[in-house]
Amino acid sequence: MSEVAPIVSMAAVAWDFPLVGRTRMLCEAWNRAGRSIAFVEPPYVRTAAARLRHGGRLVSDVGERTHIVRPWPALPRRLWNRIGRRGVEKSLQHVGREVRRGLERFGRLEEMTALVVSPVWAAALRELPFRRVLYDCIDLLRVQVPRPALGPMFEEWERELLARADKAIATARSLADGLLAMRPDLPIRLIRNGVDFERFAATADTAPPADLPAGARPIVGYVGVLESGGAYEWIDWDLVERTIVALPEFDFVFVGPYPAGGRAADLAKHANVRLLGGKPHTDVPRYIARFDVCWVPFAENDVVRACNPVKIYEYFALGKPVVSTPVADLAQLGGLATVVRGADAAVGAIRAAIGTDDPRARDARRAFAKENSWAARAAEIEKFASG
């Protein structure tokens, strides 16, 4: 990558999206390493609202080297079926031209490398003559499709993005295999998720949040979104319910946004459940630090089998024992997480984690997290892009 031109991140969510994930974490890691970043927010209504909050400016600065580009959105997604692919792409190309105007203040696009996380950018990229384009594939495509009827349109955009890409990155082996099946000649690197290890480790001795349960009862904690329904399902709600009922002597804490009236809200009927809602990402380590066992109670489906959860790295950064249902590429965890199927196994694993955890196991988890930091991931991506 050029020493002068910024790294351009074509994102799938806004910079200040409550569930801070891979895209922003990589940008922050590059920034700490002295690189300039242009973070381009997606062409949706949320971006327009953020732009208005920032005085209508196309580009806003977050620190000296981080620049947020907020184009006016494409036509509303609820209209995309009626408008048709050609009309939607015309709108997205207009977004691309505005993004180009924003980026040109930092140099020539022909010297920039773009990391593109969503195929929704395919049409906009026609207006953006980047030196290099990398597709950062972090989930199965249908996770990014807002409605099933738009699936064919997104599939066409992914094919276009793969044709444009110079290289691709995948966070799970199955994702990499899927990309290679569509374009066998494309250079692909498996680069999984990570954690801001230093920040998480620094919170170990801070004061606990006031809304955690008081007392000596062990806490089983989960951090992440709690949604139900839709085109795919992350949480195994039956597993969660049965485990909570089977362990009345444990407190179950859920940190993350959840919809009113959904399956998550129903959990509040249990006396040993506390739903804390979404929290600033800077506060998340303080909650994890007080968990006795960390949980990943995901459903067993193709979406989950292709995901590499950031939360596992964050749990490990604080040395916490992790009980998880099967997710992608479990072998890379080196046996540090206990993998279970079904409520009976989850109950047994949670009880065992309380009784058998020791300093050597905690140190091994921390060492894994430190090795898999966002700083290491950012450096690996930059090396791959430039090679």
C-alpha positions in Angstrom: 0.0 0.0 0.0 1.1 3.6 -0.6 2.8 5.4 2.3 0.7 8.5 1.6 -2.7 7.4 0.4 -5.2 6.4 3.1 -6.5 2.9 3.4 -10.1 3.0 2.3 -12.6 0.9 4.2 -15.9 0.4 2.3 -18.0 -0.5 5.3 -21.3 -2.4 5.9 -22.3 -0.5 9.1 -21.7 3.1 10.3 -18.6 4.1 12.2 -20.6 4.6 15.5 -22.7 1.4 15.1 -23.3 0.1 18.6 -21.9 -3.4 17.9 -18.3 -2.4 17.0 -16.8 -5.1 14.9 -14.0 -6.1 12.5 -14.1 -3.2 10.1 -13.8 -0.4 12.6 -11.3 -2.4 14.8 -9.0 -2.9 11.8 -9.2 0.8 11.0 -8.3 1.7 14.6 -5.4 -0.7 14.5 -4.1 0.8 11.3 -4.5 4.3 12.8 -2.5 3.3 15.9 0.2 2.1 13.5 0.4 5.5 11.9 -1.7 4.9 8.8 -4.4 7.3 7.5 -7.9 5.8 7.2 -10.9 6.7 5.1 -13.9 4.9 6.5 -16.8 5.0 4.0 -20.2 4.5 5.6 -22.8 2.4 3.7 -25.3 4.0 1.4 -28.3 3.7 3.8 -30.6 6.0 5.7 -28.6 5.6 8.9 -25.6 7.2 7.1 -27.8 10.2 6.1 -28.9 10.7 9.7 -25.3 10.7 10.8 -24.3 13.1 8.2 -27.0 15.6 9.3 -25.7 15.3 12.8 -22.3 16.3 11.6 -23.5 19.5 9.8 -24.3 17.9 6.5 -20.5 17.4 5.8 -19.5 14.7 3.3 -16.3 14.1 5.2 -15.8 14.3 9.0 -12.5 13.8 10.9 -12.1 11.5 13.9 -8.7 12.4 15.1 -5.8 13.5 12.8 -5.6 10.4 10.6 -9.2 8.9 10.5 -11.7 10.4 8.1 -15.3 9.3 7.9 -17.0 9.7 4.4 -20.8 9.8 4.6 -22.4 9.9 1.2 -26.1 10.6 0.8 -27.8 7.2 0.6 -29.1 5.4 -2.4 -32.8 5.0 -2.9 -34.4 3.3 0.2 -34.0 -0.4 0.2 -37.7 -1.0 0.7 -38.1 0.3 -2.8 -35.4 -1.8 -4.5 -37.6 -4.6 -5.7 -40.0 -2.2 -7.4 -37.2 -0.1 -8.9 -35.3 -3.1 -10.3 -31.6 -3.7 -10.5 -30.8 -1.2 -13.2 -32.5 1.7 -11.2 -30.9 0.7 -8.0 -27.4 0.5 -9.6 -27.9 3.9 -11.1 -28.6 5.3 -7.6 -25.6 3.4 -6.2 -23.3 4.8 -9.0 -24.3 8.3 -8.0 -23.2 7.3 -4.4 -19.9 6.2 -5.9 -19.4 9.6 -7.6 -20.0 11.4 -4.3 -17.6 9.0 -2.4 -15.0 9.8 -5.1 -15.4 13.5 -4.4 -14.9 12.9 -0.7 -11.8 10.7 -1.2 -10.1 13.0 -3.7 -9.2 15.5 -1.0 -6.8 12.9 0.3 -5.1 12.1 -2.9 -5.5 10.1 -6.1 -7.8 7.1 -5.9 -5.4 5.4 -8.3 -2.9 5.2 -5.4 -5.4 3.9 -2.8 -6.3 0.4 -1.7 -9.9 -0.3 -0.8 -11.1 -3.0 1.6 -14.7 -3.8 0.7 -16.8 -5.7 3.2 -20.2 -5.8 1.3 -21.2 -6.5 -2.3 -23.7 -3.6 -2.0 -20.7 -1.5 -3.1 -20.2 -3.2 -6.4 -22.0 -0.7 -8.6 -20.5 2.3 -6.7 -17.0 0.8 -7.4 -17.5 1.4 -11.1 -17.0 5.1 -10.3 -14.0 4.5 -8.0 -10.7 3.7 -9.8 -8.8 2.3 -6.8 -5.3 0.9 -7.3 -6.4 -2.3 -5.5 -9.7 -3.7 -4.3 -9.8 -6.4 -1.6 -13.1 -8.2 -0.8 -13.2 -8.9 3.0 -15.7 -11.7 3.2 -16.8 -11.9 6.9 -20.1 -13.9 6.6 -22.3 -15.8 4.2 -23.8 -13.4 1.7 -27.4 -13.7 3.0 -26.4 -12.2 6.3 -26.1 -8.9 4.5 -29.3 -9.2 2.4 -32.0 -7.1 4.1 -34.9 -9.2 2.6 -34.9 -12.6 0.9 -36.4 -11.1 -2.3 -33.2 -9.0 -2.8 -31.0 -12.1 -2.7 -30.6 -12.5 -6.5 -29.5 -8.8 -6.7 -26.9 -9.2 -4.0 -25.6 -12.4 -5.6 -25.1 -10.6 -8.9 -23.2 -7.8 -7.0 -21.0 -10.4 -5.3 -20.1 -11.8 -8.6 -19.3 -8.4 -9.9 -17.2 -7.6 -6.8 -15.3 -10.8 -7.2 -14.6 -10.0 -10.8 -13.3 -6.5 -9.8 -11.3 -7.7 -6.8 -7.5 -8.1 -7.0 -7.5 -10.3 -3.9 -10.0 -11.5 -1.3 -9.9 -12.2 2.5 -12.2 -14.7 4.3 -12.7 -15.1 8.0 -13.6 -18.8 7.8 -12.4 -21.7 5.6 -15.9 -22.4 4.2 -16.2 -18.8 3.1 -12.8 -19.0 1.3 -13.9 -22.2 -0.4 -17.1 -20.5 -1.6 -15.2 -17.6 -3.1 -12.8 -19.9 -4.8 -15.7 -21.9 -6.3 -16.9 -18.7 -8.0 -13.5 -17.4 -9.0 -10.7 -20.1 -8.9 -7.9 -17.7 -10.0 -8.5 -15.2 -7.2 -5.7 -14.9 -4.6 -7.5 -15.6 -1.2 -6.1 -15.4 2.3 -7.8 -16.8 5.4 -7.5 -13.9 8.0 -9.8 -14.5 10.9 -11.1 -12.0 13.5 -9.2 -10.6 16.5 -9.3 -8.5 19.6 -7.9 -5.2 20.9 -5.9 -7.2 23.5 -4.2 -4.3 25.3 -7.5 -2.5 25.9 -9.3 -5.6 27.1 -6.4 -6.7 29.4 -6.2 -3.2 31.0 -9.8 -3.5 32.3 -9.2 -6.6 34.5 -8.9 -4.7 37.7 -11.4 -1.9 37.1 -14.6 -1.4 39.1 -17.5 -3.7 38.1 -20.5 -2.1 36.3 -23.3 -1.2 38.8 -26.0 -3.1 36.8 -24.4 -6.5 37.2 -26.0 -8.9 39.8 -24.6 -8.4 43.3 -23.6 -11.3 45.5 -21.5 -14.4 45.2 -23.5 -16.4 42.7 -21.5 -17.3 39.5 -22.3 -15.3 36.4 -22.7 -16.9 32.9 -22.4 -14.0 30.4 -23.1 -13.4 26.8 -22.2 -10.3 24.8 -23.7 -9.6 21.4 -26.9 -8.9 19.5 -30.0 -10.8 20.6 -32.4 -11.1 17.7 -35.0 -13.6 16.7 -36.7 -14.3 13.4 -35.8 -13.0 10.0 -33.9 -14.8 7.2 -31.4 -16.4 9.6 -31.1 -17.1 13.3 -28.0 -16.7 15.4 -29.3 -17.7 18.9 -30.5 -21.2 19.8 -33.3 -20.0 22.0 -34.4 -23.5 23.2 -30.9 -24.2 24.3 -30.7 -20.9 26.2 -34.1 -21.4 27.9 -33.4 -25.0 29.0 -29.9 -24.1 30.3 -31.2 -21.2 32.3 -34.0 -23.4 33.9 -31.5 -26.1 34.7 -29.1 -23.8 36.5 -31.2 -21.7 38.9 -28.1 -21.2 41.1 -26.3 -19.3 38.3 -27.0 -15.7 37.1 -27.3 -15.3 33.4 -26.3 -11.9 32.0 -27.0 -10.8 28.4 -25.2 -7.6 27.2 -26.5 -6.5 23.8 -29.5 -4.9 22.1 -32.7 -6.9 21.7 -36.1 -6.2 20.1 -39.1 -5.6 22.3 -41.5 -8.6 22.3 -38.9 -11.1 21.0 -37.5 -14.3 22.4 -34.8 -12.4 24.3 -37.4 -10.3 26.1 -39.2 -13.5 27.2 -36.1 -14.5 29.1 -36.7 -11.8 31.7 -39.4 -14.0 33.2 -36.7 -16.0 34.8 -35.4 -14.8 38.2 -31.8 -15.6 37.4 -31.7 -13.6 34.1 -30.6 -10.1 33.6 -31.0 -8.4 30.2 -28.8 -5.3 30.2 -29.3 -4.1 26.6 -26.6 -2.5 24.4 -23.5 -1.0 26.0 -20.8 1.2 24.6 -18.0 -1.0 23.2 -15.5 0.7 25.6 -17.5 -0.7 28.5 -17.8 -4.3 27.2 -14.5 -5.5 28.8 -15.7 -4.4 32.3 -18.7 -6.7 31.9 -16.7 -9.7 30.6 -14.2 -9.2 33.4 -16.9 -10.1 35.9 -18.3 -13.1 34.1 -17.3 -16.5 35.5 -18.2 -18.3 32.3 -18.7 -16.8 28.9 -21.2 -18.3 26.5 -21.8 -18.5 22.8 -25.2 -20.2 22.5 -25.5 -20.1 18.7 -27.9 -22.1 16.6 -26.5 -24.9 14.4 -27.1 -23.6 10.9 -25.0 -22.7 7.8 -24.7 -19.0 8.8 -23.2 -19.9 12.2 -21.0 -22.6 10.8 -19.4 -19.9 8.6 -18.9 -17.3 11.3 -15.8 -16.6 13.3 -17.2 -14.8 16.4 -15.3 -11.7 17.6 -16.7 -12.3 21.1 -14.6 -15.5 21.6 -11.4 -13.5 21.1 -12.7 -10.9 23.5 -13.6 -13.5 26.1 -10.2 -15.0 25.8 -8.4 -11.6 26.2 -9.7 -11.7 29.8 -8.8 -15.3 30.3 -12.4 -16.4 30.6 -13.6 -20.0 30.1 -15.8 -20.2 27.0 -18.7 -22.7 26.4 -19.8 -22.5 22.8 -21.9 -24.4 20.3 -20.1 -25.3 17.0 -18.9 -22.3 14.9 -16.4 -22.1 12.0 -12.9 -23.5 12.2 -13.0 -24.7 15.8 -9.6 -26.4 15.5 -7.9 -23.0 15.3 -9.0 -22.4 18.9 -6.7 -25.1 20.1 -9.1 -26.7 22.5 -9.3 -23.5 24.6 -13.1 -23.4 24.3 -15.5 -26.2 25.3 -17.8 -27.1 22.4 -21.2 -28.5 23.2 -24.4 -29.6 21.5 -27.6 -29.5 23.4 -28.7 -28.2 26.8 -27.5 -31.1 28.8 -24.0 -30.7 27.5 -24.1 -27.0 28.0 -25.2 -27.4 31.6 -22.4 -29.9 32.3 -19.8 -27.7 30.7 -20.8 -24.6 32.6 -20.7 -26.4 35.9 -17.3 -27.9 35.0 -15.9 -24.5 34.0 -16.7 -23.1 37.4 -15.1 -26.0 39.3 -12.0 -26.7 37.1 -10.7 -23.4 35.8 -7.1 -22.7 36.8 -4.4 -20.0 36.2 -2.6 -22.0 33.5 -5.8 -22.3 31.4 -6.5 -18.6 31.9 -2.9 -17.7 30.8 -3.3 -19.9 27.7 -6.5 -18.1 26.7 -4.8 -14.7 27.1 -1.8 -15.8 25.1 -4.1 -16.9 22.3 -5.9 -13.5 22.3 -2.6 -11.6 22.4 -1.4 -13.5 19.4 -4.6 -12.8 17.5 -4.9 -9.1 18.1 -6.4 -6.6 15.7 -2.9 -5.1 15.3 -1.6 -8.5 14.0 -4.6 -8.8 11.7 -4.2 -5.3 10.3 -0.5 -6.0 9.6 -1.3 -9.3 7.9 -3.9 -7.7 5.7 -1.6 -4.9 4.6 1.2 -7.4 3.8 -1.2 -9.5 1.8 -2.6 -6.5 -0.1 0.9 -5.2 -1.0 2.4 -8.6 -1.9 
